[in-house]
Amino acid sequence: KEDYFSELEIVIEELVAYVSYHFKNEEQLMLESDYPNIKAHKKQHSIMTAHVYGYMLRFKSNRESQRNIAIDINDFIKLWLFDHIASEDMNLAKYLK
């Protein structure tokens, strides 16, 4: 159980770092290219960032099962990949071309 706990903590920490890095760079690109949908796109980033930080807070509070948090993270990643990247980020890519 301890190994699973440590691994989950690493996953959450890396997710927090990656989301911060990815969104910062993407938003800079949107600013530099004068992307017309920047406001709505940044709002989605804010919502997703809040979710990621929420996972860290939930994990550190020790008030719920780590399994529940892992399931929620898995669902978040699916949402990010299939909804946000496949839709919003593809719209940005088309605009930049």
C-alpha positions as CSV (number, residue, x, y, z in Angstrom):
1,K,0.0,0.0,0.0
2,E,2.9,2.4,0.8
3,D,4.3,2.0,-2.7
4,Y,1.0,2.8,-4.3
5,F,0.7,5.9,-2.0
6,S,4.1,7.1,-3.0
7,E,3.5,6.5,-6.7
8,L,0.2,8.3,-6.6
9,E,1.9,11.3,-5.0
10,I,4.5,11.4,-7.7
11,V,1.9,11.2,-10.4
12,I,-0.1,14.1,-8.9
13,E,3.1,16.2,-8.4
14,E,4.1,15.6,-12.0
15,L,0.6,16.4,-13.3
16,V,0.6,19.7,-11.4
17,A,4.0,20.6,-12.8
18,Y,3.0,19.6,-16.4
19,V,-0.3,21.4,-16.4
20,S,1.3,24.6,-15.2
21,Y,4.1,24.3,-17.8
22,H,1.8,23.3,-20.6
23,F,-0.9,25.9,-20.0
24,K,1.6,28.7,-19.5
25,N,3.3,28.0,-22.8
26,E,0.1,27.5,-24.7
27,E,-1.3,30.8,-23.3
28,Q,1.9,32.6,-24.3
29,L,1.5,31.2,-27.8
30,M,-2.1,32.4,-27.9
31,L,-1.1,35.9,-26.8
32,E,1.7,36.1,-29.4
33,S,-0.6,35.0,-32.2
34,D,-3.6,37.2,-31.1
35,Y,-5.8,34.1,-30.9
36,P,-9.4,35.2,-31.0
37,N,-10.7,32.5,-28.6
38,I,-8.1,33.1,-25.9
39,K,-10.5,34.2,-23.2
40,A,-12.6,31.0,-23.3
41,H,-9.6,28.8,-23.8
42,K,-7.8,30.3,-20.8
43,K,-11.0,29.8,-18.7
44,Q,-10.9,26.1,-19.5
45,H,-7.3,26.1,-18.5
46,S,-8.2,27.7,-15.1
47,I,-10.9,25.1,-14.5
48,M,-8.6,22.2,-15.3
49,T,-5.8,23.7,-13.2
50,A,-8.2,24.0,-10.2
51,H,-9.1,20.3,-10.6
52,V,-5.4,19.3,-10.6
53,Y,-4.6,21.3,-7.5
54,G,-7.8,19.9,-6.0
55,Y,-6.4,16.4,-6.4
56,M,-3.2,17.4,-4.6
57,L,-5.3,18.9,-1.7
58,R,-7.5,15.8,-1.5
59,F,-4.4,13.5,-1.5
60,K,-2.7,15.5,1.2
61,S,-5.8,15.7,3.4
62,N,-5.9,11.8,3.7
63,R,-9.7,12.0,4.2
64,E,-10.6,9.8,1.3
65,S,-9.3,6.7,-0.4
66,Q,-6.3,7.1,-2.7
67,R,-8.2,4.8,-5.1
68,N,-11.0,7.4,-5.5
69,I,-8.5,10.1,-6.3
70,A,-6.6,7.9,-8.8
71,I,-9.9,7.2,-10.6
72,D,-10.7,10.9,-10.7
73,I,-7.3,11.7,-12.1
74,N,-7.8,9.0,-14.7
75,D,-11.1,10.6,-15.7
76,F,-9.5,14.0,-15.8
77,I,-6.8,12.9,-18.1
78,K,-9.3,11.3,-20.5
79,L,-11.3,14.5,-20.5
80,W,-8.2,16.5,-21.2
81,L,-7.1,14.3,-24.0
82,F,-10.4,13.7,-25.7
83,D,-12.3,16.9,-25.1
84,H,-9.8,19.7,-24.6
85,I,-6.9,18.6,-26.8
86,A,-9.0,17.1,-29.5
87,S,-11.3,20.1,-29.7
88,E,-9.9,23.3,-28.3
89,D,-6.2,22.7,-28.9
90,M,-6.9,21.5,-32.4
91,N,-8.8,24.8,-33.1
92,L,-5.7,26.7,-31.9
93,A,-3.5,24.6,-34.1
94,K,-5.7,25.3,-37.1
95,Y,-5.6,29.0,-36.3
96,L,-1.9,29.0,-36.1
97,K,-1.5,27.4,-39.5
